[in-house]
Amino acid sequence: MTQTDPSLESRAQPEAAGATHPFAETAAAPAFEAENILPISHEEFDALQQDLDQALAKADEHWKLYLGAHAEMENLRKRAERDVQNAHKFALERFFSELLPVRDSLELGLAAASGDAADVVKLREGVDLTLRQLAAAMEKFGAREIHPLGVKFNPNEHEAMAMAPTDQAEPNTVIQVLQKGYLLNDRLIRPAKVLVAQAIPKPAG
């Protein structure tokens, strides 16, 4: 049997004696003395318990209200998303319904023009009627044409294709409309393409 070195045993004993559990308290908590505890009666305890129960009930009520409001907001958000999607899909529905008679008139005119005894006068009347139908449909939805013949050139609504020297009109006025422009609810959709009057250069000397 091997004997233990007394020197080793003597060195190990202090370490074992001083070791503590990692979760152990380093110092004992001071004990509360009975004289430091405030006395409370059963009536006061019951009153405090009742106040606590009421506070918990109110907290539960508020939580339910929050959940209801959150659910309602989520439903509103989803409904708004559906409305936006439907607006994108069906924004042109009314305008398209106004264009249907225009298409019908064009088809009738094309059918009449394909006959052997096509009447040019009637075809012209039909085309004119169709054009007026189209103009009425566009005006109903806020479209307005820009036909600036004889007015001052406006770079916000007109696009100058060329300058034409002339003494028949004031300089910087529109003397010819090559292509009409259009506004939609006062927003420019297409500028009018125009020729603009220019003063005739004076001969040198």
trRosetta pair geometry for C-beta under 8 A, 3 or more apart (Angstrom, degrees):
i j d omega theta_ij theta_ji phi_ij phi_ji
4 8 6.7 -114 174 68 88 113
4 9 5.5 76 135 -51 123 120
5 8 4.2 74 79 6 106 108
5 9 6.8 177 89 -9 56 84
6 9 5.5 -56 -147 39 37 113
6 10 6.1 37 156 -22 69 105
7 10 5.8 -55 -149 35 30 110
7 11 6.5 26 153 -17 64 105
8 11 5.8 -58 -150 36 33 107
8 12 6.3 26 156 -17 67 109
9 12 5.9 -57 -144 37 31 108
9 13 6.5 40 158 -34 63 103
10 13 6.1 -45 -150 18 31 116
11 14 7.2 -57 -169 26 35 100
11 15 7.6 24 147 -8 64 109
12 15 5.9 -63 -159 39 44 110
12 16 6.1 36 153 -17 77 110
13 16 5.9 -60 -146 40 32 107
13 17 6.1 29 159 -20 67 111
14 17 5.6 -60 -146 39 31 111
14 18 6.1 16 161 -10 68 111
15 18 6.1 -68 -146 43 27 99
15 19 6.4 41 156 -42 66 101
16 19 5.9 -39 -144 10 32 116
20 24 4.9 -123 174 62 100 132
20 26 7.5 73 146 -105 170 60
21 24 3.9 101 60 -26 94 109
25 28 6.6 106 102 -91 130 35
25 29 6.9 -66 -174 -33 162 84
32 36 5.4 -120 -168 69 88 124
32 37 6.3 81 148 -53 127 97
33 36 5.0 93 62 -2 80 102
33 37 7.9 -151 95 -9 47 84
34 37 6.0 -53 -158 25 41 112
40 44 4.9 -118 -168 84 89 128
40 45 5.7 104 136 -57 117 90
41 44 4.8 97 54 8 78 99
41 45 7.0 -140 97 -4 42 88
42 45 5.6 -55 -146 38 33 113
42 46 6.2 34 155 -20 67 105
43 46 5.8 -54 -148 36 29 110
43 47 6.4 30 152 -20 63 105
44 47 5.6 -53 -148 35 33 113
44 48 6.4 32 154 -17 66 104
45 48 5.8 -54 -148 37 31 109
45 49 6.2 32 152 -19 65 107
46 49 5.6 -54 -146 37 32 113
46 50 6.3 36 153 -22 65 104
47 50 5.6 -52 -148 34 31 113
47 51 6.5 33 152 -18 64 103
48 51 5.6 -52 -149 36 34 112
48 52 6.3 35 152 -20 65 105
49 52 5.6 -53 -149 36 32 113
49 53 6.4 34 152 -20 65 104
50 53 5.7 -52 -148 35 32 112
50 54 6.4 31 153 -18 64 105
51 54 5.8 -55 -148 37 31 111
51 55 6.3 32 153 -20 65 105
52 55 5.7 -53 -147 35 32 111
52 56 6.3 30 155 -17 65 106
53 56 5.8 -55 -148 38 30 110
53 57 6.3 33 152 -21 64 106
54 57 5.6 -53 -147 35 32 113
54 58 6.4 32 154 -18 65 104
55 58 5.8 -54 -148 37 31 109
55 59 6.3 33 152 -20 64 106
56 59 5.6 -52 -146 36 32 113
56 60 6.4 33 154 -19 64 105
57 60 5.7 -54 -150 37 31 111
57 61 6.4 33 150 -21 64 105
58 61 5.5 -52 -147 36 34 114
58 62 6.2 33 155 -18 66 105
59 62 5.8 -53 -146 38 30 110
59 63 6.3 34 152 -22 63 106
60 63 5.6 -52 -148 34 32 114
60 64 6.6 32 153 -18 64 103
61 64 5.8 -56 -153 35 31 110
61 65 6.5 31 150 -18 65 105
62 65 5.5 -52 -148 37 35 113
62 66 6.3 39 152 -22 66 103
63 66 5.6 -50 -149 34 32 114
63 67 6.5 32 152 -18 64 103
64 67 5.7 -51 -148 35 34 111
64 68 6.4 34 153 -18 65 105
65 68 5.7 -55 -148 37 32 111
65 69 6.2 29 155 -17 66 106
66 69 5.8 -56 -145 39 30 108
66 70 6.1 31 155 -20 65 108
67 70 5.7 -54 -146 37 29 113
67 71 6.3 30 155 -19 63 106
68 71 5.8 -56 -149 36 30 110
68 72 6.3 29 153 -19 65 107
69 72 5.6 -54 -147 37 33 112
69 73 6.3 34 154 -19 66 105
70 73 5.8 -53 -148 36 31 111
70 74 6.4 32 152 -20 63 106
71 74 5.6 -54 -150 35 32 113
71 75 6.5 33 152 -19 65 104
72 75 5.6 -52 -149 36 33 111
72 76 6.4 34 152 -19 65 104
73 76 5.6 -51 -146 36 34 113
73 77 6.3 37 153 -22 65 103
74 77 5.6 -51 -148 33 32 113
74 78 6.5 29 154 -15 64 105
75 78 5.9 -56 -148 39 31 108
75 79 6.2 32 153 -19 66 108
76 79 5.6 -55 -144 39 31 112
76 80 6.2 32 155 -21 65 105
77 80 5.8 -54 -148 35 29 110
77 81 6.5 31 152 -20 63 104
78 81 5.6 -51 -150 34 33 113
78 82 6.5 34 151 -18 65 103
79 82 5.7 -53 -151 36 34 111
79 83 6.4 35 150 -21 66 104
80 83 5.5 -51 -147 35 34 113
80 84 6.4 34 154 -19 65 103
81 84 5.8 -53 -149 35 31 110
81 85 6.4 31 153 -18 64 106
82 85 5.7 -55 -148 38 32 112
82 86 6.2 30 154 -17 67 107
83 86 5.8 -56 -146 39 30 109
83 87 6.2 35 153 -24 65 105
84 87 5.5 -51 -147 32 32 114
84 88 6.6 31 154 -17 63 102
85 88 5.9 -55 -153 35 32 109
85 89 6.4 25 152 -16 65 110
86 89 5.5 -58 -144 40 34 110
86 90 5.7 -15 173 20 72 112
87 90 7.0 -75 -127 56 19 77
87 91 5.6 48 169 -70 63 95
88 91 6.3 -19 -131 -19 19 115
90 93 4.4 -1 -173 -30 84 126
92 95 4.9 -64 -158 52 68 114
92 96 5.3 75 139 -32 88 101
93 96 5.8 -57 -147 35 25 112
93 97 6.6 25 154 -19 62 104
94 97 5.7 -52 -150 33 34 111
94 98 6.7 33 151 -18 64 103
94 141 7.6 151 104 -89 107 117
95 98 5.7 -55 -154 35 35 111
95 99 6.5 32 149 -19 66 107
95 137 7.2 104 -155 167 67 104
95 141 5.5 18 -97 -68 104 160
96 99 5.6 -57 -149 36 35 111
96 100 7.0 55 150 -42 63 89
97 100 5.8 -29 -157 -1 37 118
98 101 7.4 -50 -178 26 41 99
98 102 7.8 35 135 -9 63 110
98 137 3.8 149 145 -139 118 109
98 140 6.3 -161 -125 60 159 142
98 141 7.4 -164 35 -30 158 116
99 102 5.1 -55 -161 38 56 119
99 103 6.2 56 145 -21 80 100
99 134 7.5 40 -123 -118 76 77
99 137 5.9 130 -73 163 59 163
100 103 5.7 -55 -150 36 34 110
100 104 6.4 38 152 -21 66 103
101 104 5.3 -50 -146 35 37 116
101 105 6.4 39 155 -21 67 102
101 133 5.7 -121 109 -173 108 140
102 105 5.8 -53 -151 34 31 110
102 106 6.6 30 151 -17 63 105
102 130 5.8 100 -150 -164 71 84
102 133 4.9 180 -87 110 81 117
102 134 4.8 83 -121 -75 141 83
102 137 6.5 -81 -35 -2 128 148
103 106 5.6 -54 -148 36 35 112
103 107 6.3 34 155 -18 67 105
104 107 5.8 -57 -149 37 30 110
104 108 6.4 29 154 -17 65 107
105 108 5.7 -54 -146 38 32 110
105 109 6.2 32 154 -18 65 107
105 126 6.6 180 -180 -178 95 88
105 129 6.3 -140 -156 104 143 100
105 130 4.0 -179 115 -96 132 98
105 133 6.2 137 2 28 153 154
106 109 5.7 -54 -146 38 31 111
106 110 6.2 31 155 -19 65 106
106 130 5.7 103 -63 -145 72 151
107 110 5.7 -52 -145 37 31 111
107 111 6.4 32 154 -19 63 105
108 111 5.7 -55 -149 37 31 111
108 112 6.4 30 153 -18 65 106
108 126 7.0 -135 101 -158 99 134
109 112 5.7 -55 -146 37 33 110
109 113 6.2 30 156 -19 66 108
109 123 6.3 103 -159 -144 96 74
109 126 4.3 164 -98 129 108 134
109 127 6.2 106 -145 -67 157 69
109 130 6.6 -68 -22 -33 143 142
110 113 5.7 -55 -144 37 31 111
110 114 6.6 35 156 -27 63 105
111 114 5.9 -55 -153 26 31 113
111 115 7.9 43 150 -32 57 92
112 115 6.3 -42 -169 6 41 114
112 118 6.5 113 144 -129 72 88
112 119 7.8 -49 165 39 115 82
112 122 6.9 -103 159 115 145 116
112 123 6.4 -173 105 -91 117 85
112 126 6.8 136 48 -19 148 168
113 118 5.2 50 -139 -132 45 141
113 123 5.6 77 -84 -117 96 131
114 118 7.6 121 32 -74 15 122
115 118 5.3 145 68 -66 83 75
118 123 6.3 27 173 -46 104 131
119 122 4.0 52 93 18 117 112
119 123 6.4 169 89 -16 60 84
120 123 5.5 -55 -146 37 32 113
120 124 6.3 34 155 -21 66 105
121 124 5.8 -55 -151 35 29 111
121 125 6.5 30 151 -18 63 106
122 125 5.5 -51 -147 37 35 113
122 126 6.3 38 152 -21 66 104
123 126 5.6 -53 -149 35 32 112
123 127 6.4 31 154 -17 65 104
124 127 5.8 -52 -146 36 32 109
124 128 6.3 34 154 -20 64 107
125 128 5.7 -55 -147 37 30 113
125 129 6.3 32 153 -20 64 106
126 129 5.7 -53 -148 35 31 112
126 130 6.4 32 153 -19 64 105
127 130 5.6 -53 -148 36 33 112
127 131 6.3 35 153 -21 65 105
128 131 5.7 -53 -148 35 30 112
128 132 6.5 29 153 -17 64 105
129 132 5.8 -56 -150 37 31 109
129 133 6.5 35 150 -21 64 104
130 133 5.5 -52 -151 33 34 114
130 134 6.5 33 152 -18 66 104
131 134 5.7 -53 -150 36 33 111
131 135 6.4 33 152 -19 66 105
132 135 5.6 -51 -144 37 34 112
132 136 6.3 37 155 -21 65 105
133 136 5.8 -56 -149 36 29 111
133 137 6.5 29 154 -19 64 106
134 137 5.8 -54 -149 35 32 111
134 138 6.4 29 155 -17 65 107
135 138 5.8 -57 -148 38 31 109
135 139 6.2 30 155 -18 66 108
135 145 7.8 -43 -133 -23 102 125
136 139 5.8 -55 -144 38 30 110
136 140 6.4 39 154 -29 63 103
137 140 5.7 -50 -153 25 30 116
137 141 7.2 6 157 1 61 106
138 141 6.4 -74 -158 46 33 95
138 143 3.7 -63 170 65 94 134
138 182 7.9 -72 177 -147 137 130
139 142 7.7 94 -168 -37 33 8
139 143 6.1 -91 -75 65 34 74
139 144 6.9 68 -113 -85 77 64
141 184 7.7 -17 122 -147 90 96
142 184 5.6 73 109 -169 101 60
142 185 4.0 7 165 -62 143 77
143 182 5.9 -11 -167 -172 98 114
143 183 7.1 154 -155 83 47 51
143 184 5.3 -19 -97 -101 70 75
143 189 7.6 -21 -130 3 94 149
144 182 6.9 150 77 -157 41 64
144 183 4.7 -14 60 60 94 100
144 184 7.9 176 20 -81 70 30
145 180 5.1 -4 -170 165 109 132
145 181 7.2 133 -168 80 58 46
145 182 5.6 -37 -109 -100 52 73
145 183 7.9 -154 -73 20 7 75
146 157 5.4 -158 -142 171 152 116
146 158 7.5 -151 149 -76 133 71
146 180 6.1 156 70 -175 59 74
146 181 3.5 -16 55 69 124 96
146 182 6.4 -137 5 -63 90 22
146 183 6.4 94 -47 -22 104 92
146 191 7.3 -56 76 -155 153 41
146 192 4.4 -128 108 -40 109 118
147 177 5.7 -18 -152 -96 69 174
147 180 5.1 -27 -81 -119 81 108
147 192 6.9 162 -97 -117 30 145
148 151 4.6 -91 -170 50 87 115
148 153 7.8 108 131 -109 143 42
148 154 7.0 -145 -125 22 159 104
148 157 7.0 127 -50 108 140 117
148 158 5.8 -71 39 -81 154 123
148 174 4.7 93 112 20 96 161
148 177 6.6 139 50 -88 62 114
148 181 8.0 9 -11 26 105 112
148 192 5.6 159 11 71 104 157
148 194 6.4 -46 68 -81 109 149
149 174 5.8 -116 -117 109 30 111
149 175 7.7 37 -149 -164 74 15
149 176 7.3 16 -116 -117 94 20
149 177 5.3 -81 -64 -22 90 111
150 169 7.4 -133 -121 -132 61 123
150 173 6.4 -3 -164 168 31 120
150 174 6.5 -46 4 72 20 84
150 175 7.8 70 -76 -103 49 41
151 154 7.5 -16 122 -16 113 106
151 173 6.6 -172 103 -151 17 88
151 174 5.8 9 55 26 63 111
152 172 6.3 14 -149 125 79 94
152 173 5.7 -60 -96 -103 43 72
152 174 7.7 63 129 -8 5 84
153 158 5.5 -119 -157 77 71 148
153 160 6.3 17 -150 -71 137 113
153 172 5.2 -106 20 179 112 73
153 173 6.6 -155 -27 -113 78 19
153 174 5.9 130 -81 -54 71 81
153 194 7.1 -169 -115 89 92 139
153 196 4.9 11 -74 -119 139 125
154 157 4.7 19 98 38 117 97
154 158 5.2 108 62 5 65 106
155 158 6.5 -70 -97 61 25 79
155 160 7.9 -45 -101 -12 78 102
156 188 7.2 -150 160 -54 73 145
157 181 6.1 166 175 88 81 156
157 183 7.6 -34 -127 -63 112 108
157 188 6.3 -152 -111 -105 66 121
157 191 5.8 160 172 -131 34 82
157 192 6.4 23 143 14 82 97
158 174 6.6 -130 -132 -80 152 127
158 181 7.1 -134 -96 -15 49 146
158 191 5.7 136 -134 -179 10 106
158 192 5.1 -34 -114 65 70 91
158 193 7.9 138 -166 -97 68 16
158 194 5.1 -26 -163 16 115 130
159 181 7.8 132 5 -75 94 126
159 191 4.2 107 -26 107 99 130
159 192 6.8 -178 23 82 76 39
159 193 5.1 -30 73 -100 104 62
159 194 7.0 138 68 19 49 76
160 163 6.9 21 174 -63 127 72
160 194 6.1 -44 -105 74 52 84
160 195 7.6 77 -153 -128 72 22
160 196 4.8 -28 -127 -12 116 127
161 178 5.8 3 4 12 153 151
161 193 5.2 51 -45 -178 119 95
161 194 6.6 172 8 69 91 29
161 195 6.2 -50 59 -77 97 62
162 195 5.5 -15 67 -122 86 84
162 196 7.5 -171 94 29 41 75
163 195 7.6 141 -114 -168 16 70
163 196 5.4 -37 -110 74 66 93
163 197 7.7 16 -161 130 72 10
163 198 4.2 61 170 -45 107 132
164 175 6.1 -98 62 55 129 140
164 176 7.7 46 7 14 152 114
164 195 5.1 26 -10 171 124 116
164 196 7.1 156 20 74 78 39
164 197 6.2 -47 71 -110 84 43
164 198 6.1 163 71 18 29 95
165 197 8.0 69 -137 -168 18 60
165 198 4.8 -55 -85 83 54 99
165 199 7.0 -19 -136 104 81 23
165 200 4.7 96 177 -99 109 61
165 201 6.8 -55 -122 -6 143 75
166 169 5.7 34 99 31 123 88
166 175 6.3 87 36 -94 156 165
166 197 5.2 -81 52 -138 109 95
166 198 7.1 94 17 51 69 57
166 200 6.9 -177 25 -55 3 95
167 200 5.5 -33 -54 -9 94 128
168 175 7.4 91 86 -130 103 128
168 197 7.8 -133 70 -122 70 130
169 173 5.0 -126 161 72 115 121
169 175 5.0 -162 15 -89 160 106
169 197 4.1 -136 89 -80 113 158
170 173 4.7 76 69 -13 86 129
170 197 6.5 113 83 84 38 145
171 197 5.6 -137 -120 112 33 95
171 198 6.0 40 -133 -141 91 28
171 199 4.5 -29 -77 -44 129 86
172 196 6.3 -3 -137 180 36 114
172 197 6.7 -58 11 69 19 82
172 198 7.9 68 -53 -93 51 51
173 196 7.1 152 75 -154 23 70
173 197 5.0 4 56 25 75 122
174 177 6.6 39 164 -68 127 77
174 192 7.9 13 -130 112 153 129
174 194 4.5 -51 -134 -173 110 143
174 195 7.1 107 -158 71 64 51
174 196 6.1 -47 -97 -101 51 64
174 197 7.6 -125 -64 -8 4 87
175 194 8.0 124 41 175 49 96
175 195 5.4 -58 64 98 88 100
175 196 7.0 121 9 -143 88 15
175 197 4.8 101 -36 -60 119 92
176 194 6.6 154 84 -160 53 66
176 195 4.1 21 51 35 100 117
177 180 6.1 38 163 -78 130 64
177 192 5.9 -46 -142 179 102 119
177 193 7.5 104 -169 77 59 56
177 194 5.5 -33 -108 -103 54 85
178 193 4.4 -60 70 107 108 102
178 194 6.4 -169 11 -92 86 25
178 195 6.7 98 -36 -27 104 85
179 192 6.6 -175 92 -155 61 55
179 193 4.2 37 41 35 98 110
180 192 5.6 -32 -153 -116 33 98
181 188 7.2 -22 169 -151 125 91
181 189 7.6 156 177 67 78 73
181 190 5.0 -157 -144 103 71 71
181 191 4.7 -45 -109 -179 139 21
181 192 3.4 -95 -11 -48 104 67
181 193 7.6 136 -58 -12 91 55
182 189 4.6 -31 92 60 96 117
182 190 5.1 39 34 41 87 94
183 186 5.7 7 173 -113 127 21
183 187 6.4 138 -164 61 77 33
183 188 5.9 -44 -106 -95 75 44
183 189 6.4 164 -117 5 19 89
184 187 5.3 -34 70 63 76 92
184 189 4.9 69 -9 -48 105 121
188 191 6.4 14 -173 -69 126 72
